[in-house]
Amino acid sequence: MKTETIIPVKTRNKAIFIIGILFFIFGFVTWINSVLIPYFKLACDLNTKQAMLVAFAFYISYFIMAIPASFFLKKTGFKNGMVLGLMIIAAGALLFIPAAITRTYELFLLGLFVQATGLTILQTASNPYITIMGPIESAAKRISIMGICNKIAGAIAPLVLIHSLTKNPDEIDQLQMQLPGLSLQEQTVILNELSSRLIVPYIIIALVLVGLGLMIRMTRLPDVKPDEDEFSGNKFNNNKTTVFQFPYLVLGAITIFCSTSVEVLVVDSIINYGQYMGFSFREAKFFASYTLLIMVISYLIGIVAIPKFIEQKRVLQWSAITGFLFCLLAILISGKASVWLICLLGLSNALLWPSIWPLSINGLGKFTEKGSALMIMGIIGGAVTPLLYGYISDKIDPQQAYWVMIPCYAFILFFAMKGHKIGKMISSKTDKNSLLKRATLYKTP
């Protein structure tokens, strides 16, 4: 006989606080790439497409490792998965040490892949965890709170890293002007020294991650699980045998592909784009942080408005429409104003993930872990689209390359209008109300 219980508010708040710390770690490790891309481009003498391999190596791991992560979590639970994920990220950070010593770009990419493997486990565990930690209709609000932790860390990370790597604010601009006039031997000496500066910051990052993992290991967290019978909310799911029998989930994973594509591309490309449009590196380095802080503003709006004033699906619709318009204007308008329009996409992109996730996994019941893994696989958009952007940038120019985001916003709008309803059959108003009520109930192990 199964036992159901409601998680006490105090216990729930403690768990949410810890997950918030994890989302801060996600943000710091993930969005630091916005500085690594131009930094590697200089230190390893790369073109735009090669530099964008940073995003590819990082986000391809989500696609490869999501299914193994879901099987691991099924056996061990969310808490042990979080600890393992942090340890793996620390191992990836330590790979930066030999990479920096030898200035080997491929080894840097391997380190990023390993870091993202750890993040895949953390994301596969924490996203459904925070989604089912309360009523499903307010899930976007809780994920928005996590998003603030993520983006504040992301806004801080590039500035902290570049401050620790440079001797003065103008050093990168000065090196970009000086290097072409130096001999190959002189260039090698300077770039080797520039690369070696990554060693100390990444040792510190690894130590912090290990410490956090040990803290979580010793902390009591409720190991919540969605009720396999009740959480599904309707009789139409009883005969399901695979996640691919939930069309709205599959469409949700594709939508995550699109949302990750635009979110990652904007942050990871905007520093280079700012330089292309005439800003110095000293000025352009702030644009990634500006974008992430704008996303924080959007998250705050979401926390206040969802679901009290606006439904999750309406937020997703408006986010897609404004994203489409800002992107189109950025492509058509010339000059530095275009950079600010790309920056404003943070306003549109922030609430994509919080709105897509609950609309996609609602009603999966016993398929929640595998559905979460499928959604995480959609993060491969952060690997594919920036690489495509880099290729078009080198062939045409960085501004026209932003056309790759237009179909992404169009598909997000389709999912917000219709896609999230396809295959989601709730037999009656009673069943729907039951779904929302039972979303707060959990089966004890």
FENDA-V648206 format. One record per residue. N is the residue number from 0. OMEGA is omega in degrees with one decimal (none if undefined). Layout:
BEGIN
n->N omega->OMEGA
n->N omega->OMEGA
END
This chain:
BEGIN
n->0 omega->-177.5
n->1 omega->178.9
n->2 omega->178.8
n->3 omega->179.2
n->4 omega->175.3
n->5 omega->-178.7
n->6 omega->178.0
n->7 omega->-177.1
n->8 omega->-178.6
n->9 omega->179.1
n->10 omega->179.6
n->11 omega->-179.7
n->12 omega->177.6
n->13 omega->179.1
n->14 omega->179.7
n->15 omega->177.6
n->16 omega->-179.8
n->17 omega->177.6
n->18 omega->175.7
n->19 omega->175.8
n->20 omega->179.0
n->21 omega->179.1
n->22 omega->173.9
n->23 omega->177.6
n->24 omega->176.2
n->25 omega->-175.4
n->26 omega->-177.7
n->27 omega->-177.1
n->28 omega->-175.8
n->29 omega->-170.2
n->30 omega->172.7
n->31 omega->177.4
n->32 omega->-178.5
n->33 omega->175.1
n->34 omega->-179.9
n->35 omega->-178.2
n->36 omega->177.1
n->37 omega->180.0
n->38 omega->176.9
n->39 omega->179.4
n->40 omega->177.6
n->41 omega->-173.2
n->42 omega->-177.9
n->43 omega->175.8
n->44 omega->-174.5
n->45 omega->167.9
n->46 omega->-174.4
n->47 omega->179.8
n->48 omega->179.3
n->49 omega->179.6
n->50 omega->180.0
n->51 omega->173.1
n->52 omega->173.1
n->53 omega->178.6
n->54 omega->-179.0
n->55 omega->-178.4
n->56 omega->-177.9
n->57 omega->-171.1
n->58 omega->176.9
n->59 omega->179.2
n->60 omega->179.4
n->61 omega->-179.2
n->62 omega->-175.4
n->63 omega->-169.5
n->64 omega->-174.6
n->65 omega->-179.1
n->66 omega->174.4
n->67 omega->179.4
n->68 omega->-178.9
n->69 omega->177.8
n->70 omega->178.5
n->71 omega->-178.1
n->72 omega->178.6
n->73 omega->-177.0
n->74 omega->-171.5
n->75 omega->-175.3
n->76 omega->-173.9
n->77 omega->-172.8
n->78 omega->179.4
n->79 omega->176.8
n->80 omega->178.7
n->81 omega->-179.8
n->82 omega->179.6
n->83 omega->-180.0
n->84 omega->179.3
n->85 omega->179.6
n->86 omega->179.3
n->87 omega->176.6
n->88 omega->178.5
n->89 omega->178.4
n->90 omega->177.5
n->91 omega->177.7
n->92 omega->-179.8
n->93 omega->176.1
n->94 omega->177.7
n->95 omega->-178.5
n->96 omega->176.6
n->97 omega->178.8
n->98 omega->-179.5
n->99 omega->-179.8
n->100 omega->-176.9
n->101 omega->-175.4
n->102 omega->-178.9
n->103 omega->-175.5
n->104 omega->-179.2
n->105 omega->179.1
n->106 omega->172.1
n->107 omega->-179.4
n->108 omega->176.7
n->109 omega->177.2
n->110 omega->177.7
n->111 omega->178.4
n->112 omega->179.9
n->113 omega->176.9
n->114 omega->-179.1
n->115 omega->175.0
n->116 omega->176.0
n->117 omega->177.7
n->118 omega->178.4
n->119 omega->177.9
n->120 omega->179.5
n->121 omega->-178.8
n->122 omega->-179.4
n->123 omega->178.6
n->124 omega->-167.5
n->125 omega->-177.9
n->126 omega->175.2
n->127 omega->179.6
n->128 omega->-177.8
n->129 omega->179.1
n->130 omega->-176.2
n->131 omega->179.4
n->132 omega->179.9
n->133 omega->-178.7
n->134 omega->-175.5
n->135 omega->-176.7
n->136 omega->176.9
n->137 omega->-178.1
n->138 omega->-179.1
n->139 omega->177.6
n->140 omega->-179.9
n->141 omega->179.1
n->142 omega->176.1
n->143 omega->176.5
n->144 omega->176.8
n->145 omega->179.2
n->146 omega->177.2
n->147 omega->177.0
n->148 omega->-178.3
n->149 omega->-173.3
n->150 omega->173.7
n->151 omega->175.8
n->152 omega->179.4
n->153 omega->178.3
n->154 omega->-178.9
n->155 omega->-169.9
n->156 omega->-178.5
n->157 omega->-178.5
n->158 omega->178.1
n->159 omega->-177.6
n->160 omega->-176.8
n->161 omega->176.7
n->162 omega->-179.2
n->163 omega->-176.3
n->164 omega->-174.6
n->165 omega->-178.8
n->166 omega->175.3
n->167 omega->-174.2
n->168 omega->-176.6
n->169 omega->-172.0
n->170 omega->-177.8
n->171 omega->177.8
n->172 omega->-179.9
n->173 omega->179.4
n->174 omega->179.5
n->175 omega->178.0
n->176 omega->-175.0
n->177 omega->-171.6
n->178 omega->-178.8
n->179 omega->-177.5
n->180 omega->-178.9
n->181 omega->175.8
n->182 omega->-179.1
n->183 omega->180.0
n->184 omega->179.0
n->185 omega->177.0
n->186 omega->-178.2
n->187 omega->179.5
n->188 omega->-178.2
n->189 omega->-176.8
n->190 omega->175.3
n->191 omega->178.9
n->192 omega->178.3
n->193 omega->179.7
n->194 omega->-176.0
n->195 omega->-179.6
n->196 omega->179.9
n->197 omega->-172.2
n->198 omega->-175.7
n->199 omega->179.2
n->200 omega->-176.5
n->201 omega->170.4
n->202 omega->178.5
n->203 omega->178.4
n->204 omega->-179.8
n->205 omega->-179.8
n->206 omega->178.1
n->207 omega->-179.1
n->208 omega->178.1
n->209 omega->178.4
n->210 omega->178.8
n->211 omega->177.9
n->212 omega->178.3
n->213 omega->178.5
n->214 omega->-179.9
n->215 omega->179.6
n->216 omega->-177.2
n->217 omega->-178.3
n->218 omega->178.1
n->219 omega->177.3
n->220 omega->175.4
n->221 omega->-178.7
n->222 omega->-173.9
n->223 omega->176.5
n->224 omega->175.3
n->225 omega->177.9
n->226 omega->-173.3
n->227 omega->179.7
n->228 omega->-172.0
n->229 omega->-172.5
n->230 omega->179.7
n->231 omega->168.1
n->232 omega->178.4
n->233 omega->-173.8
n->234 omega->-176.1
n->235 omega->-178.4
n->236 omega->-173.5
n->237 omega->-175.5
n->238 omega->-179.7
n->239 omega->179.7
n->240 omega->-178.4
n->241 omega->179.7
n->242 omega->-177.5
n->243 omega->174.0
n->244 omega->174.7
n->245 omega->-176.0
n->246 omega->-178.7
n->247 omega->176.7
n->248 omega->179.2
n->249 omega->177.0
n->250 omega->176.7
n->251 omega->178.0
n->252 omega->177.0
n->253 omega->178.9
n->254 omega->174.2
n->255 omega->174.6
n->256 omega->-178.1
n->257 omega->-177.7
n->258 omega->177.3
n->259 omega->178.1
n->260 omega->-175.4
n->261 omega->-178.4
n->262 omega->-178.5
n->263 omega->-177.1
n->264 omega->-179.1
n->265 omega->-175.4
n->266 omega->-174.7
n->267 omega->-177.6
n->268 omega->-166.3
n->269 omega->177.7
n->270 omega->177.0
n->271 omega->-179.6
n->272 omega->177.0
n->273 omega->176.7
n->274 omega->178.7
n->275 omega->-177.9
n->276 omega->171.1
n->277 omega->175.8
n->278 omega->172.1
n->279 omega->177.3
n->280 omega->179.4
n->281 omega->177.8
n->282 omega->-173.1
n->283 omega->-175.4
n->284 omega->-179.5
n->285 omega->-172.4
n->286 omega->176.4
n->287 omega->178.5
n->288 omega->176.6
n->289 omega->-178.5
n->290 omega->-178.6
n->291 omega->176.7
n->292 omega->174.3
n->293 omega->176.8
n->294 omega->177.7
n->295 omega->177.1
n->296 omega->179.2
n->297 omega->177.2
n->298 omega->179.4
n->299 omega->175.6
n->300 omega->179.6
n->301 omega->-179.7
n->302 omega->-179.2
n->303 omega->-168.7
n->304 omega->-174.0
n->305 omega->-6.8
n->306 omega->-172.7
n->307 omega->-175.6
n->308 omega->-177.1
n->309 omega->180.0
n->310 omega->179.5
n->311 omega->-176.6
n->312 omega->177.3
n->313 omega->176.6
n->314 omega->-179.4
n->315 omega->178.7
n->316 omega->-179.2
n->317 omega->177.8
n->318 omega->-179.8
n->319 omega->-178.8
n->320 omega->-179.4
n->321 omega->177.0
n->322 omega->178.3
n->323 omega->-176.3
n->324 omega->178.7
n->325 omega->-179.0
n->326 omega->-179.9
n->327 omega->178.7
n->328 omega->179.8
n->329 omega->179.1
n->330 omega->-173.1
n->331 omega->-177.9
n->332 omega->-178.9
n->333 omega->174.6
n->334 omega->-174.2
n->335 omega->177.6
n->336 omega->179.3
n->337 omega->-179.9
n->338 omega->179.5
n->339 omega->176.3
n->340 omega->174.8
n->341 omega->177.6
n->342 omega->-179.6
n->343 omega->176.8
n->344 omega->174.5
n->345 omega->178.5
n->346 omega->-179.6
n->347 omega->-171.0
n->348 omega->-171.7
n->349 omega->-172.9
n->350 omega->176.5
n->351 omega->-177.8
n->352 omega->-179.8
n->353 omega->-178.7
n->354 omega->-177.9
n->355 omega->-171.7
n->356 omega->-178.9
n->357 omega->177.4
n->358 omega->-175.0
n->359 omega->-176.0
n->360 omega->178.7
n->361 omega->175.6
n->362 omega->-178.4
n->363 omega->178.9
n->364 omega->-176.2
n->365 omega->179.1
n->366 omega->-173.8
n->367 omega->-178.2
n->368 omega->-179.6
n->369 omega->176.3
n->370 omega->176.3
n->371 omega->179.1
n->372 omega->178.7
n->373 omega->177.5
n->374 omega->179.2
n->375 omega->178.2
n->376 omega->178.2
n->377 omega->179.2
n->378 omega->176.5
n->379 omega->174.5
n->380 omega->177.4
n->381 omega->176.6
n->382 omega->-171.8
n->383 omega->-172.2
n->384 omega->175.7
n->385 omega->178.1
n->386 omega->176.0
n->387 omega->176.8
n->388 omega->-179.8
n->389 omega->179.0
n->390 omega->-179.7
n->391 omega->177.9
n->392 omega->180.0
n->393 omega->-177.4
n->394 omega->-177.0
n->395 omega->172.7
n->396 omega->-175.5
n->397 omega->-178.8
n->398 omega->-179.5
n->399 omega->179.8
n->400 omega->179.8
n->401 omega->173.3
n->402 omega->-178.3
n->403 omega->-179.0
n->404 omega->-175.9
n->405 omega->177.6
n->406 omega->178.1
n->407 omega->178.4
n->408 omega->178.7
n->409 omega->-179.8
n->410 omega->177.2
n->411 omega->178.3
n->412 omega->176.6
n->413 omega->-179.7
n->414 omega->-179.0
n->415 omega->-177.6
n->416 omega->-170.6
n->417 omega->-169.7
n->418 omega->-176.7
n->419 omega->-179.8
n->420 omega->-172.1
n->421 omega->179.3
n->422 omega->-179.9
n->423 omega->-174.0
n->424 omega->173.6
n->425 omega->-165.1
n->426 omega->-176.8
n->427 omega->177.3
n->428 omega->179.2
n->429 omega->179.7
n->430 omega->-179.2
n->431 omega->178.6
n->432 omega->178.0
n->433 omega->178.7
n->434 omega->-177.5
n->435 omega->179.4
n->436 omega->-174.0
n->437 omega->177.8
n->438 omega->179.6
n->439 omega->-176.7
n->440 omega->-177.4
n->441 omega->177.1
n->442 omega->178.1
n->443 omega->-179.8
n->444 omega->none
END
